[in-house]
């Protein structure tokens, strides 16, 4: 199965102001976020990674990040997948984090997120964190299968998404439960990498903000099935949310 480079969107106006953006329309990258997204694209291109596709959450801040990081690549395919969209925070959407930390649900989100469900509002539906993880894992599974069929098992694609979504995917890849996902840090414009193969996933990078990435290039002349541990990953589905 392919290798997936997970990129959190660059810093947004909501990040800068301490607001939980969720699915609020029109939340864009700020100037720093644009520079961060540009820098990710430069890093990926400088490493010589054969990226075949950039798949993004449909939210503006992710689309902007995807467009900017794809610029150094020649005619790379760009697509959207709603399954990579932000958690639906419902009535919490648009509120200050400094206020939300006082809510009883905040403690549930931090300690037992598998039991957390955000209340809906007239403007924004709510979602459980477990449902968020399940549809994100489904999105990666679907894209892995399609990319492998179109480009082969050595293919590399980029998934541009959101902090909680990426953390939930990484926790599953590491064989952890969703209740452990708050142990993982995913900064704006950070790179995390998972290689999927028929046995289990391998987490190759985690919250990487500047490391050298050329080691992710597929070895030349050696079929994927003959690479030992690096080729023994399982398709997404291990761990919580499978």
Rosetta silent file (secondary structure, phi, psi, omega in degrees, C-alpha in Angstrom):
SEQUENCE: XXXXXXXXXXXXXXXXXXXXXXXXXXXXXXXXXXXXXXXXXXXXXXXXXXXXXXXXXXXXXXXXXXXXXXXXXXXXXXXXXXXXXXXXXXXXXXXXXXXXXXXXXXXXXXXXXXXXXXXXXXXXXXXXXXXXXXXXXXXXXXXXXXXXXXXXXXXXXXXXXXXXXXXXXXXXXXXXXXXXXXXXXXXXXXXXXXXXXXXXXXXXXXXXXXXXXXXXXXXXXXXXXXXXXXXXXXXXXXXXXX
SCORE:     score description
SCORE:     0.000 S_00000001
   1 L     0.000  161.270 -175.866    0.000    0.000    0.000 S_00000001
   2 L   -68.255  170.112  170.654    1.115    3.607   -0.490 S_00000001
   3 E   -99.546  134.465 -177.878    2.949    5.950    1.838 S_00000001
   4 E  -114.928  127.945  174.566    0.875    8.881    3.086 S_00000001
   5 E  -100.526  110.061 -179.944    2.316   12.236    4.090 S_00000001
   6 E   -90.421  125.021  179.968   -0.137   13.908    6.455 S_00000001
   7 E  -122.157  122.688  172.221    0.162   17.698    6.543 S_00000001
   8 E   -77.003  145.393  178.631   -1.823   19.865    8.907 S_00000001
   9 L   -56.960  155.178  176.425   -2.918   23.139    7.330 S_00000001
  10 L   -66.846  171.760 -176.906   -0.774   26.193    7.974 S_00000001
  11 L   -59.159  133.459  179.941   -1.665   28.677   10.663 S_00000001
  12 E  -106.833  172.308  176.405   -5.083   30.220   10.105 S_00000001
  13 H   -61.953  -32.979  178.396   -6.691   33.411   11.320 S_00000001
  14 H   -70.322  -40.819  176.027   -8.628   31.292   13.839 S_00000001
  15 H   -57.363  -44.411 -175.806   -5.430   29.682   15.144 S_00000001
  16 H   -66.769  -29.920 -177.019   -3.922   33.105   15.655 S_00000001
  17 H   -99.802    2.496  177.213   -6.952   34.388   17.564 S_00000001
  18 L    72.448   33.008 -178.974   -7.510   31.286   19.718 S_00000001
  19 E  -109.404  141.927  175.282  -10.889   30.382   18.178 S_00000001
  20 L   -81.932  101.721 -171.746  -12.159   26.861   17.445 S_00000001
  21 L   -71.586  -42.898 -176.512  -12.873   27.261   13.736 S_00000001
  22 L    54.716 -130.450 -179.107  -14.429   23.891   12.980 S_00000001
  23 L   -97.824   21.889  174.898  -16.529   24.155    9.814 S_00000001
  24 L   -57.817  125.536 -179.604  -16.853   27.946    9.957 S_00000001
  25 L   -70.652  149.967  171.619  -16.760   29.075    6.300 S_00000001
  26 L    81.033    9.769  177.280  -14.103   31.457    5.058 S_00000001
  27 L   -79.755  114.256 -172.606  -11.382   30.762    7.641 S_00000001
  28 L  -110.960  167.955  173.149   -8.182   31.345    5.678 S_00000001
  29 E   -66.382  143.328  169.955   -4.455   31.061    6.225 S_00000001
  30 L   -88.202 -176.092 -175.675   -2.810   34.121    7.674 S_00000001
  31 H   -60.336  -40.386  178.027    0.498   35.415    6.306 S_00000001
  32 H   -65.453  -40.176  179.194    2.505   33.070    8.500 S_00000001
  33 H   -63.420  -37.754  176.627    0.347   30.124    7.460 S_00000001
  34 H   -62.294  -43.768  179.140    0.943   30.880    3.777 S_00000001
  35 H   -64.790  -37.392  178.582    4.698   30.898    4.359 S_00000001
  36 H   -63.907  -44.128 -179.835    4.443   27.619    6.276 S_00000001
  37 H   -64.544  -41.089  176.895    2.536   25.945    3.432 S_00000001
  38 H   -59.840  -41.891 -177.137    5.058   27.198    0.880 S_00000001
  39 H   -65.823  -36.017  177.593    7.893   25.810    3.005 S_00000001
  40 H   -63.450  -44.212  178.857    6.298   22.349    3.160 S_00000001
  41 H   -60.489  -40.908  177.705    6.092   22.233   -0.627 S_00000001
  42 H   -62.686  -43.534  179.477    9.751   23.228   -0.920 S_00000001
  43 H   -60.698  -46.607 -178.055   10.746   20.493    1.572 S_00000001
  44 H   -64.286  -43.116 -179.753    8.810   17.793   -0.269 S_00000001
  45 H   -68.628  -40.434 -179.302   10.163   18.820   -3.666 S_00000001
  46 H   -64.087  -28.228  179.214   13.748   19.169   -2.410 S_00000001
  47 L   -78.952   -7.572  179.468   13.574   15.609   -1.076 S_00000001
  48 L    70.093   29.873 -177.692   12.728   14.348   -4.559 S_00000001
  49 L   -77.538  130.609 -178.801    9.583   12.604   -3.383 S_00000001
  50 L   -80.743   68.110 -178.929    7.444   11.224   -6.233 S_00000001
  51 E   -69.488  124.795 -177.039    4.158   12.666   -4.947 S_00000001
  52 E   -98.210  -21.238 -177.947    1.325   11.511   -7.210 S_00000001
  53 E  -160.600  147.923  172.089   -1.595   13.331   -5.617 S_00000001
  54 E  -117.328  116.252 -177.962   -2.494   15.907   -2.968 S_00000001
  55 E  -111.328  130.692 -172.060   -5.834   15.159   -1.312 S_00000001
  56 E  -129.450  152.933  164.277   -7.298   17.787    0.978 S_00000001
  57 L   -55.690  147.464 -179.334  -10.103   18.531    3.378 S_00000001
  58 L   -75.872   -4.821 -178.629  -12.631   20.758    1.585 S_00000001
  59 L   -72.818  145.585 -168.928  -12.219   23.571    4.134 S_00000001
  60 H   -55.383  -43.880 -176.375  -10.573   26.720    2.789 S_00000001
  61 H   -63.107  -30.836  176.444   -7.516   26.713    5.061 S_00000001
  62 H   -78.946  -40.850  177.979   -6.652   23.194    3.918 S_00000001
  63 H   -59.884  -42.650  178.026   -7.373   23.877    0.243 S_00000001
  64 H   -62.812  -42.305  178.365   -5.073   26.899    0.405 S_00000001
  65 H   -62.479  -44.875 -179.808   -2.361   24.808    2.063 S_00000001
  66 H   -61.973  -44.601 -179.491   -2.733   22.064   -0.545 S_00000001
  67 H   -62.076  -40.882 -176.535   -2.557   24.514   -3.439 S_00000001
  68 H   -73.273  -41.400 -178.124    0.559   26.192   -2.086 S_00000001
  69 H   -73.547  -20.539  179.226    2.481   23.030   -1.208 S_00000001
  70 H   -81.030  -14.417 -173.893    1.649   21.513   -4.603 S_00000001
  71 L   -57.344  -38.326 -179.156    3.168   24.430   -6.549 S_00000001
  72 L   -71.361   -9.082 -177.710    6.736   23.019   -6.755 S_00000001
  73 L   -98.350  143.945 -179.234    5.423   19.823   -8.389 S_00000001
  74 L   -80.156  111.625  171.955    4.677   19.553  -12.086 S_00000001
  75 L    53.328   37.017  177.008    0.964   19.005  -12.709 S_00000001
  76 L   -68.784  140.064  179.610    0.369   16.969   -9.548 S_00000001
  77 E   -66.951  137.640  177.141   -3.263   15.885   -9.192 S_00000001
  78 E  -124.540  129.508  179.884   -5.202   17.806   -6.525 S_00000001
  79 E  -142.118  169.023  178.949   -8.479   16.527   -5.103 S_00000001
  80 E  -119.257  148.841  175.450  -10.763   16.951   -2.094 S_00000001
  81 L  -139.539  118.215 -177.163  -12.223   14.352    0.271 S_00000001
  82 H   -62.446  -23.668  178.880  -14.880   15.350    2.782 S_00000001
  83 H   -64.731  -19.390  177.950  -13.734   12.500    5.034 S_00000001
  84 H   -91.616    3.443 -178.885  -10.582   14.499    5.785 S_00000001
  85 L   -67.948  163.436 -177.788  -12.645   17.480    6.947 S_00000001
  86 L   -60.237  156.674  171.338  -12.430   18.915   10.443 S_00000001
  87 L   -57.647  142.528  179.133  -14.323   17.408   13.361 S_00000001
  88 L   -87.358  100.233 -173.684  -17.836   18.810   13.465 S_00000001
  89 E   -83.800   -0.790  173.864  -17.733   20.716   16.731 S_00000001
  90 H    56.370 -124.517 -176.370  -21.362   21.840   16.547 S_00000001
  91 H   -66.580  -13.888  176.819  -22.242   24.440   19.172 S_00000001
  92 H   -79.976  -15.346 -174.738  -18.559   24.841   20.034 S_00000001
  93 L   -59.734  130.254  176.173  -17.805   26.203   16.567 S_00000001
  94 L    83.500    1.951 -178.665  -16.456   29.742   16.549 S_00000001
  95 L   -92.968  155.496  178.771  -15.991   29.965   20.311 S_00000001
  96 E   -69.964  137.868  176.610  -12.823   30.984   22.120 S_00000001
  97 H   -61.801  -32.979 -179.893  -10.699   28.131   23.446 S_00000001
  98 H   -63.918  -24.032  174.965  -10.274   30.116   26.664 S_00000001
  99 H   -85.664  -40.156 -175.207  -14.039   29.735   27.192 S_00000001
 100 H   -65.484  -29.837 -178.961  -14.300   26.125   26.099 S_00000001
 101 L   -63.549  -16.394  179.493  -11.750   24.896   28.653 S_00000001
 102 L   -87.861  -10.328 -179.581  -14.344   25.721   31.337 S_00000001
 103 L   -76.114  141.003  176.689  -16.960   23.402   29.799 S_00000001
 104 H   -57.100  -33.428 -179.654  -17.430   19.940   31.424 S_00000001
 105 H   -64.778  -25.801 -179.585  -17.117   18.362   27.958 S_00000001
 106 H   -57.834  -42.966 -179.644  -13.574   19.741   27.651 S_00000001
 107 H   -64.308  -37.351  177.144  -12.324   17.274   30.266 S_00000001
 108 H   -63.345  -44.350  179.582  -13.994   14.398   28.408 S_00000001
 109 H   -59.476  -37.283 -176.641  -12.316   15.483   25.169 S_00000001
 110 H   -81.245  -30.894 -173.009   -8.934   15.524   26.909 S_00000001
 111 H  -106.458  -41.303  179.586   -9.212   12.300   28.927 S_00000001
 112 L  -135.676   67.388 -175.842  -11.695    9.971   27.185 S_00000001
 113 H   -60.127  -21.605  178.315  -12.291   11.417   23.701 S_00000001
 114 H   -63.952  -17.794  179.712  -13.925    8.157   22.560 S_00000001
 115 H  -102.155    1.203 -175.011  -16.901    9.214   24.723 S_00000001
 116 L   -88.101  128.538  172.252  -16.993   12.828   23.523 S_00000001
 117 E  -132.053  127.696 -177.546  -19.828   14.032   21.306 S_00000001
 118 L   -83.967  133.287 -179.711  -20.193   17.700   20.448 S_00000001
 119 L   -69.208  139.329  178.549  -23.713   19.159   20.745 S_00000001
 120 L   -76.917  167.616  176.399  -25.219   20.432   17.543 S_00000001
 121 L  -136.394  178.029  179.041  -26.539   23.928   16.950 S_00000001
 122 L   -63.167  -28.985 -176.240  -28.873   25.599   14.471 S_00000001
 123 L   -98.354  -29.386 -172.917  -25.874   26.438   12.260 S_00000001
 124 L  -136.100  124.221  176.121  -23.486   23.531   12.787 S_00000001
 125 L   -69.998  151.454  176.095  -24.177   19.813   13.335 S_00000001
 126 E   -93.441  169.669 -177.450  -22.270   18.042   16.087 S_00000001
 127 L  -153.795  149.925  171.948  -20.217   14.856   15.778 S_00000001
 128 E   -83.406  155.735  178.167  -18.544   12.395   18.097 S_00000001
 129 H   -69.177  -29.293  176.776  -14.764   12.131   18.010 S_00000001
 130 H   -67.337  -41.276  176.718  -15.113    8.423   17.326 S_00000001
 131 H   -63.487  -39.546  176.382  -17.245    9.160   14.251 S_00000001
 132 H   -57.182  -47.684 -178.228  -14.619   11.686   13.145 S_00000001
 133 H   -64.278  -42.735 -176.933  -11.904    9.051   13.380 S_00000001
 134 H   -62.938  -43.856 -179.053  -13.918    6.392   11.580 S_00000001
 135 H   -74.707  -27.084  175.248  -14.724    8.540    8.552 S_00000001
 136 H   -68.997  -43.080  177.168  -11.128    9.841    8.417 S_00000001
 137 H   -63.469  -38.561  177.221   -9.776    6.286    8.409 S_00000001
 138 H   -62.337  -40.877  179.235  -12.302    5.364    5.732 S_00000001
 139 H   -61.798  -41.191  179.241  -11.100    8.290    3.616 S_00000001
 140 H   -69.070  -41.986  177.902   -7.485    7.111    3.885 S_00000001
 141 H   -57.924  -49.372 -178.710   -8.436    3.500    3.126 S_00000001
 142 H   -60.452  -44.316 -177.995  -10.387    4.532    0.035 S_00000001
 143 H   -70.277  -38.387  176.442   -7.629    6.783   -1.235 S_00000001
 144 H   -56.937  -47.225 -178.631   -4.923    4.207   -0.533 S_00000001
 145 H   -62.749  -44.914 -179.028   -6.751    1.627   -2.625 S_00000001
 146 H   -65.540  -46.117 -178.803   -7.346    4.021   -5.491 S_00000001
 147 H   -64.322  -41.137  178.286   -3.809    5.415   -5.501 S_00000001
 148 H   -62.900  -40.321  179.662   -2.291    1.911   -5.314 S_00000001
 149 H   -66.747  -35.518 -176.443   -4.454    0.764   -8.234 S_00000001
 150 H   -86.597  -30.390 -171.027   -3.502    3.808  -10.318 S_00000001
 151 H  -128.450   -5.587  178.448    0.160    4.232   -9.373 S_00000001
 152 L    95.714  168.217 -173.527    1.360    1.045   -7.677 S_00000001
 153 L   -69.778  -15.519  179.820    2.326    0.098   -4.098 S_00000001
 154 L   -90.361    3.020 -175.591    5.270    2.515   -3.952 S_00000001
 155 L   -62.893  148.849  175.515    3.097    5.560   -4.541 S_00000001
 156 E  -122.648  128.326  174.914    3.300    8.551   -2.206 S_00000001
 157 E  -131.220  158.487 -177.014    0.384   10.907   -1.700 S_00000001
 158 E  -108.854  132.140  174.670   -0.210   13.888    0.563 S_00000001
 159 E  -111.994  117.598  178.996   -3.261   14.279    2.820 S_00000001
 160 E  -101.188  119.239 -173.989   -3.905   17.841    4.004 S_00000001
 161 E  -146.947 -152.527 -170.856   -6.178   17.894    7.026 S_00000001
 162 L  -118.927  162.083 -173.242   -6.700   19.170   10.568 S_00000001
 163 H   -54.909  -56.102 -177.459   -5.013   18.603   13.915 S_00000001
 164 H   -64.795  -37.213 -179.746   -7.569   16.350   15.617 S_00000001
 165 H   -63.869  -48.403 -179.669   -8.246   14.422   12.416 S_00000001
 166 H   -64.663  -41.284  178.502   -4.562   13.692   11.785 S_00000001
 167 H   -60.070  -39.392  179.919   -3.970   12.788   15.434 S_00000001
 168 H   -67.098  -36.101  177.558   -6.815   10.270   15.289 S_00000001
 169 H   -68.774  -43.190 -179.279   -5.347    8.661   12.151 S_00000001
 170 H   -65.975  -37.443  179.089   -1.861    8.506   13.668 S_00000001
 171 H   -64.227  -39.763  176.524   -3.123    6.939   16.877 S_00000001
 172 H   -64.839  -41.979  179.623   -4.786    4.176   14.866 S_00000001
 173 H   -62.853  -33.111 -179.649   -1.630    3.657   12.804 S_00000001
 174 L   -83.494   -0.607  179.917    0.394    3.318   16.011 S_00000001
 175 L    79.427   16.780 -179.867   -2.021    0.694   17.362 S_00000001
 176 L   -96.118  162.900  175.467   -3.297    2.995   20.103 S_00000001
 177 L   -82.984  160.493  178.664   -6.875    3.643   21.137 S_00000001
 178 H   -59.032  -31.107  179.632   -8.592    6.948   20.405 S_00000001
 179 H   -64.678  -12.146  177.279   -8.411    7.741   24.117 S_00000001
 180 H   -97.370   -1.379 -168.541   -4.637    8.002   23.678 S_00000001
 181 H   -70.334  -20.167  177.830   -4.715   10.412   20.754 S_00000001
 182 H   -72.059   -7.608  174.667   -4.201   13.519   22.895 S_00000001
 183 H   -74.605  -13.490 -175.208   -0.669   12.253   23.569 S_00000001
 184 L   -98.008  135.129  177.345    0.181   13.171   19.963 S_00000001
 185 L  -105.192  130.575  176.973    1.172   16.700   18.944 S_00000001
 186 L  -133.518  101.103 -176.442    0.423   17.907   15.412 S_00000001
 187 L   -80.418  159.969  173.465    1.480   21.514   14.796 S_00000001
 188 L   -55.088  133.363  178.968    0.290   23.731   11.924 S_00000001
 189 L    65.048   15.272  175.628    2.093   22.789    8.680 S_00000001
 190 L   -78.730  159.254 -179.505    3.815   19.831   10.355 S_00000001
 191 E  -114.024  127.842  171.689    4.519   16.616    8.440 S_00000001
 192 E  -127.775  142.167 -170.847    3.633   13.149    9.737 S_00000001
 193 E  -130.875  133.916  175.964    4.182   10.061    7.600 S_00000001
 194 E  -127.996  130.529  172.585    2.667    6.579    7.622 S_00000001
 195 E  -101.503  123.919 -179.524    3.654    3.721    5.339 S_00000001
 196 E  -104.602  132.229  175.009    0.821    1.234    4.817 S_00000001
 197 L  -141.546  177.552 -170.430    1.458   -2.352    3.718 S_00000001
 198 L   -62.930  -15.153 -177.398   -0.493   -5.615    3.959 S_00000001
 199 L  -102.434  -50.698 -179.004    0.457   -6.438    7.560 S_00000001
 200 L  -161.009  161.220  175.710    0.557   -3.237    9.619 S_00000001
 201 E   -81.375  151.413  171.083    1.178    0.519    9.416 S_00000001
 202 E  -121.254  126.569  176.621    4.546    2.070   10.274 S_00000001
 203 E   -86.299  109.604 -174.242    4.683    5.646   11.566 S_00000001
 204 E   -93.025  -28.626  177.209    7.796    7.049    9.875 S_00000001
 205 E  -142.050  149.173  179.670    7.524   10.712   10.888 S_00000001
 206 E  -142.188  118.393  177.987    5.557   12.483   13.603 S_00000001
 207 E    50.926   45.032 -178.030    4.993   16.256   13.865 S_00000001
 208 E   -81.171  120.515 -177.291    8.095   16.882   11.746 S_00000001
 209 L  -110.469   11.618  179.130    8.674   20.611   11.327 S_00000001
 210 L   174.472    6.838 -178.495   11.922   20.647    9.412 S_00000001
 211 L   -70.778  162.625 -179.774   13.537   17.249    9.128 S_00000001
 212 L   -78.742  134.406 -169.630   15.122   15.877    5.965 S_00000001
 213 L  -113.645    2.052 -175.196   12.621   13.784    3.974 S_00000001
 214 H   -64.404  -21.965  178.347   14.613   12.136    1.174 S_00000001
 215 H   -65.780  -10.693  178.543   14.672    8.862    3.140 S_00000001
 216 H   -83.342  -10.220  179.732   11.006    8.445    2.265 S_00000001
 217 L   -63.674  137.057  177.176   11.809    7.886   -1.425 S_00000001
 218 L   -62.565  135.165  176.881   11.056    4.320   -2.560 S_00000001
 219 L   -61.593  138.798 -179.840   14.277    2.314   -3.113 S_00000001
 220 L   -79.970  140.164  173.094   14.972    1.815   -6.799 S_00000001
 221 L    74.781   12.077  179.396   14.988   -1.657   -8.267 S_00000001
 222 L  -128.980  110.463 -177.774   13.606   -3.425   -5.184 S_00000001
 223 L   -56.964  147.769 -176.394    9.959   -4.554   -5.252 S_00000001
 224 H   -56.490  -35.779 -175.400    7.863   -3.460   -2.273 S_00000001
 225 H   -72.398   -5.449 -178.199    7.186   -7.055   -1.190 S_00000001
 226 H  -113.973   26.855 -176.874   10.926   -7.640   -0.659 S_00000001
 227 L  -107.126   16.665  176.252   11.683   -4.794    1.715 S_00000001
 228 H    65.676 -138.533 -172.871   11.250   -6.561    5.028 S_00000001
 229 H   -57.649  -36.545 -176.806    9.640   -4.649    7.870 S_00000001
 230 H   -64.133  -16.447 -179.062    9.129   -1.511    5.825 S_00000001
 231 H  -110.346   16.593 -175.670    6.774   -3.429    3.558 S_00000001
 232 L  -110.540   22.829  177.577    4.766   -5.240    6.215 S_00000001
 233 L   -69.488  157.735  171.337    2.273   -2.495    7.129 S_00000001
 234 L   -98.249  155.364  171.256   -1.425   -3.083    7.268 S_00000001
 235 L   -57.778  155.883  177.640   -3.995   -1.081    5.450 S_00000001
 236 L   -52.289  138.286  179.691   -5.593    1.612    7.605 S_00000001
 237 L   144.404  -12.595  173.173   -7.880   -0.092   10.053 S_00000001
 238 L   -74.362  155.036  175.857   -5.606   -1.198   12.863 S_00000001
 239 L    78.240 -166.078 -175.795   -6.217    0.368   16.253 S_00000001
 240 L   -61.234  146.319  175.171   -9.214    2.403   17.325 S_00000001
 241 L    83.230    3.917 -178.870  -11.892    3.114   14.805 S_00000001
 242 L   -76.785    0.000    0.000  -11.211    0.066   12.639 S_00000001
